Structure formats: structure tokens, C-alpha cells
Amino acid sequence: MTQRLLIAGCGKLGTELGQRLAATGTTVYGLRRQADQLPAPIRGLSADLGDPEAVVQALPEALDAVIYTATPGAFDDAAYERGYVRGLDNVLAALAARRLSPTRTIFVSSTSVYGDFGGDWIDETSPTEPGGFSGKRLLQAEALLHKAPGHGIVLRLGGIYGPGRERLLRRVRDRKPVSDTPAVYTNRIHQADCVGVLEHLLQLPDPASLYLGVDHAPTPMHEVLDWLADTMNLPRPPRDSGSGRDRRGSNKRCSNRRLVDSGYRFVYPDFRAGYRAMLEQR
């Protein structure tokens, strides 16, 4: 069991994970720019991840594991470079400067590191050829982790949804159009499973260096939105065939076989289970 955990970039996901682990006896440190916003029993550490000296000064005296869950402040190249590449590099350098040797460090990445596979299935062995800056910056950060000492684990998450992450619900209500020709697959994971997977990887005796964090059911976006509309008793979204509006994340079906084979069991195995729970709680 991890006794002392640092969650660097401790936002919504890190906070939920930190509270869960702290309740089991783990000492959890949450590192972020304004640590006073973190709830007890997470121990807040204030530092800007872009300031290397501040990160060094903020670290505790001992750590068993580190999870890097920072998110960029904007969707542009400069923000991604600062939030992922420079931020992770500063944390890794600070660990070395303080002579801290966590047994494992987990970097939360994204399936955006893959290119367009035309709807085909991919897994951890598939080539990474991102077309956009976001995937390229994430790959840079992943490379930094794999060069660092200790056991580095990359978790590439699909689209996260859950309480407070209701973009698709708003899209249905606003009747925004969706492309259906060709069908564009979306890979999703409920926030509860993001937390569960991270906890699982912390405890796994002999983890691999890379996992895809997606549920069991990659599904064309128009089918997801149609199901949501039907479940919410709203009109189905209008079609906007061929516009490419749903292709930013590329078209692929991500396999979670490695994660499932490692022993993880999903709370919400597909989008229907996850969104149904969200709608029932509203």
C-alpha cells in the first residue's frame, strides 16, 4: 500500500482520488498553485508547476508515489507545453534535487496521442502519430517520464465525463449538429473509473509502463448523442454530415484489454451506464 502520495496538479480528478486514498490511511499531498482550495484530509502544497524552484521548495521530505494530473489553462500549444511538458519536467527535476525516489510515478495522458485510424481498433502497441499540438505535447511529456529513474506509468485516458463534466448533455440540449457520415468513434471513461484506475495502478504489484483508460464500448458520436437525447426526452441532434466537427480527437476505437487483464473492473462499463447514473442523480 502506498503510504505517502503526491498528486501534482491536484484538480477535480486528483482531489477525488486524494480523498478516497486519505480515507484508507494514505498521507496525500496535493500540489497546486492555490493549495488552500483543497479539502481535508489532503495536505495542500502551494506552488506553480511552471516555477522549478517553487516546486523544489514545496515537496515533502518523503514520498512513495507520484501522480501527475495537471491540466493546461487553455487549449493552445503554449498552455500544453507549460502544463504538461515543463510542469512534469519541473516535478521530475525537483524529485531528483530532493533525492526523493518514489517507487512509481504515474502520468495522466490522453488518447489524443494517436492519429486517425479510420475507426479501426488500437491498443498500447499502436503507433502514435498525432496531427495536433495537444497529442504532440503529451508525447513529449511521456518521453520525459520514461527517461526518468524509477517506474514510470503512462495512463492515456479517453474523454472524461461525470458530475460537473456535462459537455455532451449541454450539446444535446442546445441541439448542436453532429456528423454521422462517416461515423466518428468516441472513447469515453467515467470520472469514477478514472479514479478507480489510478488507485488500481498504485496498488498493482507489477504494472506495465502504459495503459489505455477507456470503457468497454467505443461508440460513434452520433449514436451517443441520439441515445442521450432519447433518454432525456429531447429531439435528436440534427445531422451535419461531412463537416468534420467531431474529428478533433481522430477516429479510432481504443481497446482496454490490457487494463482489464490487469484486474481492473469498471464501475461504468459503457456510456449508457455512466450517463444513466448521472441523469438519475440530477
C-alpha positions as CSV (number, residue, x, y, z in Angstrom):
1,M,0.0,0.0,0.0
2,T,1.2,3.5,-0.9
3,Q,1.8,5.4,2.4
4,R,2.8,8.8,1.1
5,L,1.4,10.0,-2.2
6,L,2.0,13.3,-4.1
7,I,-0.7,14.4,-6.6
8,A,0.9,17.1,-8.7
9,G,-1.7,19.4,-10.4
10,C,-4.3,18.3,-7.9
11,G,-7.6,19.3,-9.6
12,K,-11.0,17.7,-9.7
13,L,-9.7,14.2,-10.6
14,G,-6.8,14.4,-8.1
15,T,-9.0,15.7,-5.3
16,E,-11.5,12.9,-5.6
17,L,-8.6,10.3,-5.7
18,G,-6.8,12.0,-2.8
19,Q,-9.9,12.0,-0.6
20,R,-10.5,8.3,-1.3
21,L,-6.9,7.3,-0.5
22,A,-6.6,9.5,2.5
23,A,-9.7,7.8,4.0
24,T,-7.7,4.5,3.8
25,G,-4.8,5.8,5.7
26,T,-2.5,7.2,2.9
27,T,-0.9,10.5,3.5
28,V,-1.9,12.5,0.4
29,Y,-0.1,15.7,-0.6
30,G,-1.9,17.9,-3.2
31,L,0.4,20.2,-5.1
32,R,-1.3,23.1,-7.0
33,R,-1.0,26.9,-7.4
34,Q,-3.7,27.6,-4.7
35,A,-3.5,24.7,-2.3
36,D,-5.8,26.3,0.2
37,Q,-8.7,25.3,-2.1
38,L,-8.0,21.6,-1.4
39,P,-10.3,19.9,1.2
40,A,-9.0,18.0,4.2
41,P,-7.5,15.5,4.7
42,I,-5.4,16.2,1.6
43,R,-2.3,18.2,2.7
44,G,-2.0,21.2,0.4
45,L,1.3,22.2,-1.1
46,S,1.3,25.6,-2.9
47,A,3.5,26.0,-6.0
48,D,3.2,27.0,-9.6
49,L,4.2,23.9,-11.6
50,G,5.9,26.2,-14.1
51,D,8.3,27.6,-11.4
52,P,11.0,25.0,-10.8
53,E,12.4,26.5,-7.6
54,A,8.9,26.7,-6.1
55,V,8.3,23.1,-6.8
56,V,11.5,22.0,-5.2
57,Q,10.7,24.0,-2.0
58,A,7.1,22.6,-1.9
59,L,7.9,18.9,-1.9
60,P,7.6,16.9,1.3
61,E,10.5,15.0,3.0
62,A,9.5,11.6,1.8
63,L,7.3,10.0,-0.9
64,D,6.3,6.6,-2.1
65,A,4.5,7.5,-5.3
66,V,3.6,10.5,-7.5
67,I,0.7,11.1,-9.8
68,Y,0.9,13.9,-12.3
69,T,-2.7,15.1,-13.2
70,A,-2.1,18.7,-14.2
71,T,-4.3,20.2,-16.9
72,P,-3.5,23.2,-19.2
73,G,-5.1,26.5,-18.6
74,A,-6.2,26.8,-22.2
75,F,-6.4,24.8,-25.4
76,D,-3.4,26.1,-27.2
77,D,0.2,24.9,-27.7
78,A,1.8,27.3,-25.2
79,A,-0.6,26.2,-22.4
80,Y,0.0,22.5,-23.2
81,E,3.8,22.9,-23.2
82,R,3.7,24.7,-19.9
83,G,1.1,22.4,-18.2
84,Y,2.4,19.1,-19.4
85,V,6.0,19.2,-20.6
86,R,7.5,22.0,-18.5
87,G,5.4,21.1,-15.4
88,L,6.3,17.4,-15.4
89,D,9.9,18.2,-16.1
90,N,10.0,20.5,-13.1
91,V,8.4,17.9,-10.9
92,L,10.9,15.2,-12.0
93,A,13.8,17.6,-11.5
94,A,12.6,18.6,-8.1
95,L,12.3,14.9,-7.0
96,A,15.9,14.4,-8.1
97,A,17.1,17.6,-6.4
98,R,15.5,16.5,-3.1
99,R,16.8,12.9,-3.5
100,L,13.3,11.5,-3.5
101,S,12.8,8.1,-5.1
102,P,9.1,7.2,-5.4
103,T,8.5,3.6,-6.3
104,R,6.3,4.6,-9.2
105,T,5.2,7.8,-11.0
106,I,2.0,7.9,-13.0
107,F,1.5,10.5,-15.7
108,V,-2.1,11.1,-16.8
109,S,-2.0,11.5,-20.6
110,S,-4.7,11.2,-23.3
111,T,-5.7,9.0,-26.3
112,S,-5.2,12.2,-28.4
113,V,-1.5,11.0,-28.9
114,Y,-2.8,8.7,-31.6
115,G,-3.5,9.7,-35.1
116,D,-6.6,8.9,-37.2
117,F,-7.2,5.1,-37.7
118,G,-10.3,5.4,-39.7
119,G,-12.4,3.8,-36.9
120,D,-10.1,0.7,-36.5
121,W,-9.2,-0.8,-33.2
122,I,-6.0,0.3,-31.5
123,D,-4.1,-0.6,-28.3
124,E,-0.9,0.3,-26.4
125,T,1.2,-1.1,-29.2
126,S,-0.3,1.1,-32.0
127,P,1.8,3.8,-33.5
128,T,1.4,7.4,-32.1
129,E,1.3,9.9,-34.9
130,P,-0.8,12.9,-33.6
131,G,-1.8,15.5,-36.0
132,G,-2.4,18.3,-33.4
133,F,-0.3,20.1,-30.9
134,S,-2.1,18.5,-27.9
135,G,-1.0,15.0,-28.7
136,K,2.5,16.1,-29.6
137,R,3.0,17.8,-26.3
138,L,1.6,14.9,-24.4
139,L,4.1,12.6,-26.2
140,Q,6.9,14.9,-25.2
141,A,5.8,14.7,-21.6
142,E,5.5,10.9,-21.8
143,A,9.1,10.7,-23.1
144,L,10.3,12.7,-20.1
145,L,8.7,10.3,-17.7
146,H,10.2,7.2,-19.4
147,K,13.7,8.7,-19.2
148,A,13.4,9.5,-15.5
149,P,14.6,6.9,-12.9
150,G,12.1,4.7,-11.2
151,H,8.9,3.0,-12.5
152,G,7.1,5.4,-14.8
153,I,3.5,4.6,-15.8
154,V,1.5,6.4,-18.5
155,L,-2.3,6.3,-18.4
156,R,-3.9,7.5,-21.7
157,L,-7.4,8.5,-20.8
158,G,-10.3,8.8,-23.2
159,G,-12.9,11.6,-22.9
160,I,-13.8,12.0,-19.2
161,Y,-17.4,12.6,-18.2
162,G,-19.2,12.6,-14.9
163,P,-20.7,15.1,-12.4
164,G,-19.6,18.5,-13.4
165,R,-18.4,17.2,-16.8
166,E,-21.6,17.6,-18.8
167,R,-20.5,18.9,-22.2
168,L,-22.4,16.3,-24.2
169,L,-25.6,16.9,-22.2
170,R,-25.4,20.6,-23.0
171,R,-24.7,19.8,-26.6
172,V,-27.9,17.8,-26.8
173,R,-29.9,20.5,-25.1
174,D,-28.5,23.1,-27.4
175,R,-29.4,20.9,-30.5
176,K,-25.9,21.3,-31.9
177,P,-25.5,19.2,-35.1
178,V,-23.4,16.0,-35.2
179,S,-21.6,14.3,-38.1
180,D,-22.7,10.8,-39.0
181,T,-21.0,10.3,-42.4
182,P,-18.5,8.9,-41.9
183,A,-19.2,7.7,-38.3
184,V,-16.7,9.1,-35.9
185,Y,-16.0,6.9,-32.8
186,T,-15.6,8.4,-29.4
187,N,-13.8,6.7,-26.5
188,R,-15.0,7.6,-23.1
189,I,-14.5,6.9,-19.4
190,H,-16.5,8.0,-16.3
191,Q,-14.6,10.1,-13.7
192,A,-15.3,7.4,-11.1
193,D,-13.4,4.9,-13.2
194,C,-10.5,7.4,-13.8
195,V,-10.1,7.5,-10.0
196,G,-10.5,3.7,-9.7
197,V,-7.9,3.0,-12.4
198,L,-5.4,5.3,-10.8
199,E,-5.9,3.6,-7.4
200,H,-5.6,0.2,-9.1
201,L,-2.3,1.2,-10.8
202,L,-0.9,2.4,-7.5
203,Q,-1.6,-1.0,-5.9
204,L,-0.8,-3.3,-8.9
205,P,2.3,-5.4,-8.0
206,D,3.9,-5.4,-11.4
207,P,2.3,-2.8,-13.7
208,A,3.2,-2.2,-17.3
209,S,4.5,1.2,-18.4
210,L,1.5,2.1,-20.5
211,Y,-2.3,1.6,-20.2
212,L,-5.3,2.9,-22.2
213,G,-8.0,4.2,-19.8
214,V,-11.3,3.8,-21.7
215,D,-14.5,1.9,-21.1
216,H,-15.7,-1.2,-23.0
217,A,-17.7,0.5,-25.7
218,P,-16.2,2.9,-28.2
219,T,-19.2,4.3,-30.0
220,P,-19.9,6.7,-32.9
221,M,-20.6,10.1,-31.5
222,H,-23.9,10.5,-33.3
223,E,-25.1,7.3,-31.6
224,V,-24.1,8.6,-28.1
225,L,-25.9,11.9,-28.7
226,D,-29.0,10.1,-30.1
227,W,-29.2,7.9,-27.0
228,L,-28.8,10.8,-24.7
229,A,-31.5,12.7,-26.5
230,D,-33.9,9.8,-26.3
231,T,-33.1,9.2,-22.6
232,M,-33.6,12.9,-21.9
233,N,-36.9,13.0,-23.9
234,L,-35.4,15.6,-26.3
235,P,-35.2,15.8,-30.1
236,R,-32.2,14.0,-31.6
237,P,-29.4,16.4,-32.8
238,P,-29.6,17.5,-36.4
239,R,-27.1,15.9,-38.8
240,D,-24.1,17.8,-40.2
241,S,-22.6,15.2,-42.4
242,G,-19.1,15.6,-43.6
243,S,-18.3,18.8,-41.6
244,G,-15.6,17.2,-39.6
245,R,-16.7,18.9,-36.4
246,D,-16.3,15.7,-34.4
247,R,-12.9,14.7,-35.8
248,R,-10.6,16.7,-33.5
249,G,-9.7,13.6,-31.4
250,S,-9.4,11.5,-34.6
251,N,-11.4,8.4,-35.4
252,K,-10.4,5.2,-33.6
253,R,-11.6,2.5,-31.2
254,C,-9.4,2.1,-28.2
255,S,-9.1,-1.3,-26.5
256,N,-8.9,-1.6,-22.7
257,R,-7.9,-5.2,-22.8
258,R,-4.5,-4.6,-21.1
259,L,-6.2,-2.8,-18.2
260,V,-9.0,-5.3,-17.8
261,D,-6.4,-8.2,-17.9
262,S,-4.5,-6.5,-15.1
263,G,-7.6,-7.0,-12.9
264,Y,-9.5,-3.7,-13.0
265,R,-13.3,-3.9,-13.1
266,F,-15.2,-0.9,-14.3
267,V,-17.9,0.8,-12.3
268,Y,-19.5,2.1,-15.5
269,P,-18.5,-0.3,-18.4
270,D,-20.1,1.8,-21.1
271,F,-21.5,5.3,-21.7
272,R,-25.1,4.2,-21.1
273,A,-24.4,3.0,-17.6
274,G,-22.4,6.1,-16.8
275,Y,-24.7,8.7,-18.2
276,R,-27.8,7.0,-16.9
277,A,-26.3,7.3,-13.4
278,M,-25.6,11.0,-14.0
279,L,-29.1,11.7,-15.2
280,E,-30.7,9.8,-12.3
281,Q,-28.7,11.9,-9.8
282,R,-29.8,15.2,-11.2
